[in-house]
């Protein structure tokens, strides 16, 4: 089984793809509440709890984590956000290694989308397009909506984790 993670400063998505390419698990840890999780150590404790639960329930053989942002994109992330994200990503990577005894691999988001056949049209919101693709491709993928009918923010992280795991599965399948 392949564990895919999308680590972010507000929510971390988790997805497990079986050897048959089926989604067997999808979840998230919401860490956006700064009063409840005032620093990255509190955030990482939540991630560690989820990883421990996954270890108890699944035979994970491979772990893939979406690469953290490497550069600025106008209107998206500040230097501080990128620094915090890199710290959480590194700490999550170490926790994966310590809990599963597996060295995580890192997957570029654009590469993962390409392997999954996701083409984002120019001018379209990438996160929303990816989520809608996953909803169309994976009937067992469950999301929630806000009172106004929009996707809850963590759904995007769950979808990205699915794409990371599914791309790793497709890569393995092609290598056989």
N, C-alpha and C positions, 0 to 999 in steps of 0.2 A: 504494500500500500504506500501511496505517496501522500505526504503531508505538505500542503501548500499554505504559505502565510503571506499576508499583506500587512505589514507593520506600519502603523501611522501614529501620530501624536494624539488622535482623538478616538480611534478604534482599531483593533487588530482583528483581521479576519482569518479564519482557519477553515481549510477544506481538505477532505481526504478522498482520494480517488483509489478505487480497488484495482487489482491487476487486470480486471475486465474492462476498465475504463468507466466504471459507474461511480457516481457521487454517493458515498456512504456516510458522510458527515460534513456538516457545514454549521459554523457557529462564529461568534465574535466575542470580544471583550471590549466593552465601552469604557474608555478612560478619559473622556472629555471633561468630567466633573472635577475641576481643579480644587474644590474644597474637600472632596472625598479622596482624591489622588493628587496631593499637592506637589509631588516631585516624581522624577523618573523611577525612583526605587519603588514607590507605591504602585506606579503603573506596571512595572516589571513583575511585582508580586502577583498582580492579577493575571498577567500573561503566563507566569510560571504555574499558577493554579490550573489554568486551562490545559497547558502542556502536560501536566501531571495526570490530569483526568484522561486526556487522549492516550497517554502511555498505558494507563490501566485498562483501556477499552479496545485498543487497536494495535495490530502488529505493523508498526510503521517501519518501512525498509529504506525510505528515501525522504529527505526533507529539502524543500525548495522555498526560498524566501525571495520576495520581490526586492530587487536592488533599491536602496534608498535614493532619493533625489541627489543628483550629482552637481546640479547647477541651478541658477536662478531662472525663474520664468516670470516675466512681468505680471504682477497682480496675483501671484499664487503664494509663494513661500518666502519668508524673510530668512536672513542668515541665521537668526536664532532658531527658527523652526527647523531648518535643515540640520543644524548642529544637534538639536535635541533628538530629531528623528534618527540621525546617525548613531547617537548614543543608545537609544532604545533598540535599534536594529542590531547593534553589536552585542548588547546585553541579551537580547532574545536569541541570537545565534549561539552564544555561550550556553545559555540555558538549554537549548535544543541539544547541544553536544553533551552536556552533563546528564540530562534526563534520558536521552535515547541512545547515547554513545554513537551518534551518527553526525558526521560533519555536514552541516547544511551547505547547499549549493545556492548560488545567487542567480536570479533570472531577471533580465531586463524586461520591463513591462511591454515595450513595443515588440520585442522578440516573442514573448509569450502570446500576445494578441495575434501576431502573424501565424504562429504555429496552430492556433485555435481557429484560424480563418476569419478573424475579426478585422474588418476594414472600416476605419472611422472616416466618414465623409468630411471633407473640409468644412470648417465652421460649425460642426456638430460637437456637442459636449461629449468628450471622450468617456468620462465616468458613466454617464447616463446611457450612452450607446453600448458600452460593455455590459452593463447591468441588463439592459433589454435583450442583448444577444444571449446572455446566460439564461434569462427567463424563457426565451424561445427554444433554447437548445437542451435545457435540463429541467424536465418536469418536476423533479423532486426538490428543486431549489426553492426554498421558502423565504419570503420577505414580508415585511410589514409596512403599512402606510401610516402617514401622519393623519391628523383629523381633517386636513385640507386635501387629502388624497395624493400627496407626493410620497416618494420613497423615503423611508427613514434613513438618516445619513449613514448608519453602519452597513446598510445593504450594499453600498458600493464597495466597502472593504471585503465583505463576504464574497462578492462577485469577483473581485480582483484575486482573492485567495484561490477561488475555484479555477480561474484562468491560469494561474501559476501552476497549480497541481495538474490540471488537464494538459497543459503544454508539456510538462515533464513526462507525463504518461505517453503523449503522442510522440515525443522525442524517443522514448524507449521503444515504442512500437515500430517506429521507422528504422531503428538501429538493428532490429531482429532480422 
